[in-house]
């Protein structure tokens, strides 16, 4: 039986015009969520990028923003006071990934949900973050969290605390893992591996369609792998 998982597309650190153009492309493909890297010299520039993406993609688009750990906790609190009015779905890693206390301060002060997890190495990191109340949402990376076993442990920790779970990259396997995650939220989608897959992850109207394949569902196109091999 096929199961759909809501997916969002990535927008780079490309300024107002570039981010708006990318947002429009994702919207035309039927996606209902997009995430951009921000952290421009001023928060006004961050806001301009967010607003340009919303205008280009439509008011119904879920917009996430990723600071990639570039702010101090104090800077993050100051910027979130402005961004809180922009209806963002989340702001990701505003400060250093393992500064759980710093993230807790930001999460406490901000109305916008704070998202962390892509840089947690193993479920112990996740446990420390949860105990510190460092993140309103969680997004483990299946490679860093400990593979399938680590992910299932992470999903259990999140479920116990009622935390919504998204993924960081590896969409082919992450889509399957989100299917068995009680508090599944969003799939971060990237099509980077499609050229060497025999059956890329199917996307329909912004949803990843997960089928009945055994295991990870990843099957290499051996001819393409040989063609691209260095």
N, C-alpha and C positions, 0 to 999 in steps of 0.2 A: 504494500500500500504506500502510495506517495504521500509525503507530508511537506507542506510549504513552510518556509522560514523567512521572516521579514528581513530584508537585507538593505544595507546602505552603501553608497559609493564614496570614494575618497577624492578630495580636492586638495591640491598642493598649496604651498606657500607662494602663491602666484599673484598677489596684489588684487585690487578691486576688479579690474577688467578680466584678468585670467581666471579668478575664482568664479566670477559670474558666468563666464563662458563654460567652465567645467560643470557648474551646477545645472545649467540649462541642458547640457548633454545628458547628464544623469536623469533629469526629469523627463526628457524625451524618450529615454529607454524604459520609463515606467517606474523608476525607483521613487520611493517615498521618504528616503532619508539620505543625507549627505553629511560628510564631515570634512572640515578644513583645518589645516594647520594655521594657527595664529601666533601672536607674540611679536607684533610689529612695534616699532619704536614708541608708539603711543597707543593708549586704549581707544582713542578716537579712530585710529586706523583699523584696529580690530573690529570695532563697531561698523565701520564703513564696509568692510569685507562681508561681514555677516548680513548686513542689510542688502548689499548687492546680490548676494547669493539668494536671499529670500525673494527679492524682486524678480530675479531671472528664472527661478524654479517654481514659484507659486507659493501662496500663503499656507497651503496645506503641507508643505515639505517640512519634515523633521530635520533640524540643523544642529549638528554637534560641532564642538570646537576643541582643538587639541593644542595645548601649550608646550607639549614635549619637554616638561620640566624646566622651563626657561625663567621662571620667576622665583623670587623669595616669597615666603608666606605673606609677608606684609604687602608686597607688590600685588600678589594674587588677590588678597582681600580687597585692596583698593580698586583693582580692575573689575572684580566681580560685582562690586557695588554699582558699576556702570552696566556691565553685561547682564545683570539680573533683569533688566527691562527688555531684553532681546528675545525672550521666549526660547532659549536654547534647551535642547533635550538633555545635554550634559556639557560640562567642561572637563576635559581630560588632563590629568597630570599637570596641574598648574605649577607645582614645585617638585623638588627632587623625589624620585619614586620611593625611596626608602626613608624619607622623612615623614614617618607616620604621624608624629606629633604636629608637624607643620601642616600636613594635609587635614588633620583633624580640626585645626584652627580655621582653615579655609572653609571646610565643610560646615562647620558650626555657624560661620558668619554669612555664608552665601545662601540665597534662596534657590539658585540654580543647582541641580544635582552635580556632585563631583564624581568623576569616573576614574578609577585606577585599576591596575592589575597586569598590564602587559609586561611589566618588568619584575613581577614576582617570580622568584626562582623557587618553586616548590610550595606546597600547601602551608608550610610553617610561616613563610613570608605573608601569605594570605591571612593566616590566623592572627599574626601580630597586627596587621592592618585592621582587621575586623575588631579586635580588642581595643584598638586605639580610636575606633570610629573614624577612620581616616578616609572612608569612601562611602558614598551613598549607593553606588552601583559597583559592579565588579566585571572585569573583562580579562580573564586569564588567557595566556598564550599556551596552546597545547604542548608545544615543545618545552617551554620553560617550566610549566607547572608540573611536569612529570609524565607526559604522554597521556594515554587513555586512562590509566589508573589514577594518575594525579588529577586529571580533569574530573573524574567521577567523585573523587574525594573533595575537590573544590566545589563541585555542584552541591554536595551534601552540606558543606559548611555554609554555603550561600542560602540554601533552602532553610536551614535551621534558623537563620537570621532574617529571612524574608528579603534577601538581596537579589535584585534582578541581575542576570548573567548574560553578558555578551562575550564576544571572542576578540582576540587580536590575531588577525591574519589566518593563514592556513585554512581558507574557507571550505575546501573540499572535505576535510576531515572534521572541521569545527561544526559544519552544518549538521553532520550526523550526531555529533556529541550534544549539540543544542537540542536535538530531538529527544534526548533522554535526560535533559536538564529541567527539573520542575519549574524553575523560575526563569526560563529562557526569555531573552529580550530581543536583541538585534544581532544579525550576522554581519561582520565587517567583510565586505566582498572585494576581491581583487582578481583580475583575470590573467595574472602574470604567467601561470603555468599552463594555460589553455593550449598553447602551441605544441606541447609535448604530452598531452593527455589524449587517450583514445576517446574518452567521453567526458568532456568538461562539465562542470557543474551547470545544470540547466537553470536559467533565470527566466521567469515569466512574470511580467507586470511587477517587477521589483521584488519578487519572491524567489528564493532558492528552492528548487523542487528536489527533495531528497527521496530517492527511490529505494529499491529493495536489495541493492548490491551487497554482497558479503564483505565484511571487514570494513576497511576505510573507504571503499568505493573508488579508490584511485587505481587506475589502470593506465600504464604508460604506452604511448605510441612509440614503439621501439624504433621505427624508421625515422621519426622526427627526432628522437633522442640522439641517434647516430648522426643525423644531419647537423644538429646544433652542437655536438660535442666539440670541445676545444682540442 
